[in-house]
Amino acid sequence: MSLCTKDFADADDRMLTLTHVCQQWRQVALSFPHLWFKVRSNKTTDPDKVRAILERSKSTLLDVEVNLGESVSGQLVEVVRQVLDQTSRMRTLVIQGDDIELARPSFDTPAPFLEELALINDWEAPIVAIDDELFDEETPSLRELVLHGCVLRWDSPIFSGLTRLSLFSSPFSDFGALKPDVRELSIVLHSCGNTLERLELCNFLESSGLWDRSWDTLSNAVKLPRLKFAILSEFDFFTLVSFFKHVNISPAVPINVWNVDINNPRMVLPSPIPLLPSQFFISPDASPAPSKCLQLIVHTMGIDFHVYEQNPNAKVPWYRYMPSDEDHFFATFCWPLDEDNIQVITQNVHGNIPFSDIHTLEVEGGYLPAERSFWDGLFRNTARVHNLILGTGIAKKHLLSVFHVLAPDGHGSSQKASTTLLLPHLTRLHFATPHIQEMDPELVTSILKRRKQAGAKVETITIHAQEVQGYADAMGATVVQ
C-alpha cells in the first residue's frame, strides 16, 4: 500500500483521518512509517498531532514545514524544537515567519539527507543574518537552497553542489551592509558553478555604483555551464551590467530580467551603452537565415523586450505564438517615458542592439514614437524580418508612419528620402490593432502593390478585429480570430 500526500497542504490531517476509518485501515497506516513523512507546524497546529506524526514516522526521512510567526505558544515552541531536532533525517526543511531566530539551535547539528532548504523571513521583518555555519557544515545531499530576507556567510560550503539557488529580499527590508555585491555573489556562484541549473535573484544585490560602458564579460567571470534558467529581478541598470560582466551565461539559457530600475524610477540612461547584451539577440550557431522572434513593447512604465526562437511546430498561428517565461529571454525596464529616455530607447532599436537575426518582429504599445524616423531606423535595424505584427496599441498615427516608410518611395524623415526598400523580405503582415480600420484601404493597397512591383510582395495579410470583413476584403486581407 502506498499513499502520495506530498502535494496536499493538509496531508498530515488526511493521514490522521485515515487512521480513524476503521481498525484495519488504522493498522495498515500505522504499519507504514513512510506514510508519515510530512510534518507541518504553525500557530494553530495541535502539538499532540505533531508528536504523533513524529512517533509514527519512526526513522523515515521527513519533509518539514515550520511557521514561526506571531502568537506562537510556549507549548508549540517546544514541539517545534522537537521537530527541528530531527535534522539527521530531514529530506526537506522550510522555515518561515518573523521569528526564524527560534530555529537557530537546529542549525548546529548535521543534516546528511537534507536535499531542500528554504529560510523565508516575513516580508517586512528585519533581515536575519546567520553567521554560524549551518548544520555543522554537513549537508552533502543539499541541492536546493532558498533564502528570503536571510543572509549567510557568502563563503559558506553550504552553497557547494547546489542545483537551485534562490535569493530574495523585500524592498521594505533594511539590509544595511548585509546585501552582497556582485563580487560576493561570484564567490557563491564559484561554489556551485559546475552544478547550478536554476538561479533566482530578486532585489538581492547591492548597487554596483559604477557606470560601466560595456557589457563585455570579464576573462575571470564565473561560468555556469549547466544553467537552464535564471530570474534576475529588481536590479538597478548598472548592477545588471555588472552581473553580466562577472557571470558568464550562455545566450541559449532563458533569462527573465524583471523590473530593472523599479526602485530608481527617475533613472536616465547614458546613451553610449546598449540596454542589453547583444548575444541574446543573435543565434549562437551563426545561421545564414534569421531565426529569432522579437516582441518590442513600449508602455507607460518603460520598455519590454521578448526574444525567442521560431517554432514551426507550434499549435497556434504564427502571430499568436509566445513560449512560456522559462523558454525565452525577456527584460522589462521601469523608466519614465520622458524625452531623454525615449531618445535612449530610439538609439537602441536603431542599432545599439543588433536586430539582424530577427525573423519575426512584433511591435506593441501606444507610447511608441510615431515619427517616421523612428520606424525607418527600426526597420533598417531589422532588415531581415519576414513576419511583422503590429499590436493592439498601435494607433493610426503609427500606422501612417509605418506605411509611409514601407513604401518603395517612402521617406525616413521629412528631410531625407529613403534610398533603400525597407523590410525587403517581408512576406507576412498581421494587424492586431483595431485602428487599421481607420486607414484608407486604397492607400494601403497602393503601397502593397508598389512593394510587389519592386520585388517585395507581402504574401499574407491578416487582421484580428471585429466587424472588419468589408475592410479586409478591400485590402486583400484575411480576418482571423
KAQUI-V181656 format. One record per backbone hydrogen bond with DSSP energy under -1.0 kcal/mol. NH is the residue of the N-H (numbers start at 0). CO is the residue of the C=O. If there is no record, write none. Layout:
<<NH	CO> <NH	CO>>
//
This chain:
<<7	4> <10	7> <13	9> <14	10> <15	11> <16	12> <17	13> <18	14> <19	16> <20	17> <25	21> <26	22> <27	23> <28	24> <29	25> <34	31> <35	32> <38	62> <40	64> <44	41> <49	45> <50	46> <51	47> <52	48> <53	49> <54	50> <55	51> <56	52> <59	56> <61	88> <62	36> <63	91> <64	38> <65	93> <66	40> <67	95> <76	72> <77	73> <78	74> <79	75> <80	76> <81	77> <82	78> <83	79> <84	80> <85	82> <88	85> <89	86> <90	61> <91	61> <92	115> <93	63> <94	117> <95	65> <96	119> <101	98> <102	99> <103	100> <105	102> <106	103> <107	104> <110	137> <113	110> <114	90> <115	90> <116	143> <117	92> <118	145> <119	94> <120	147> <121	96> <124	121> <127	148> <129	150> <134	106> <136	133> <137	134> <141	138> <142	114> <143	114> <144	163> <145	116> <146	165> <147	118> <148	167> <150	127> <155	152> <158	155> <159	156> <160	190> <161	158> <162	142> <163	142> <164	197> <165	144> <166	199> <167	146> <168	201> <172	169> <177	174> <184	180> <185	181> <186	182> <187	183> <188	184> <189	185> <190	186> <192	188> <194	191> <195	191> <196	162> <197	162> <198	228> <199	164> <200	230> <201	166> <202	232> <205	179> <211	209> <217	244> <220	217> <221	245> <223	247> <226	223> <227	196> <228	196> <229	253> <230	198> <231	255> <232	200> <233	257> <239	235> <240	236> <241	237> <242	238> <243	239> <244	240> <245	241> <246	242> <247	221> <252	249> <255	229> <256	329> <257	231> <259	331> <260	234> <261	258> <263	260> <266	263> <279	276> <280	277> <285	282> <290	356> <291	356> <292	307> <293	359> <294	305> <295	361> <296	303> <297	363> <298	301> <302	332> <303	296> <304	330> <305	294> <306	328> <307	292> <309	290> <313	310> <319	316> <326	323> <327	324> <328	306> <329	254> <330	304> <331	256> <332	302> <333	259> <334	300> <334	332> <337	335> <341	337> <342	338> <343	339> <344	340> <345	341> <346	342> <347	343> <348	344> <349	345> <350	347> <351	346> <352	347> <357	354> <358	291> <359	291> <360	386> <361	293> <362	388> <363	295> <366	297> <367	364> <374	370> <375	371> <376	372> <377	373> <378	374> <379	375> <380	376> <381	377> <384	381> <385	358> <386	358> <387	427> <388	360> <389	429> <390	362> <393	390> <398	394> <399	395> <400	396> <401	397> <402	398> <403	399> <404	400> <405	401> <406	402> <409	406> <411	415> <412	415> <417	409> <425	422> <426	385> <427	385> <428	459> <429	387> <430	461> <431	389> <432	389> <435	432> <436	433> <437	434> <438	435> <443	439> <444	440> <445	441> <446	442> <447	443> <448	444> <449	445> <450	446> <451	447> <452	448> <453	449> <454	451> <455	450> <459	426> <461	428> <462	477> <463	430> <471	467> <472	468> <473	469> <474	470> <476	471> <477	460> <479	462>>
//
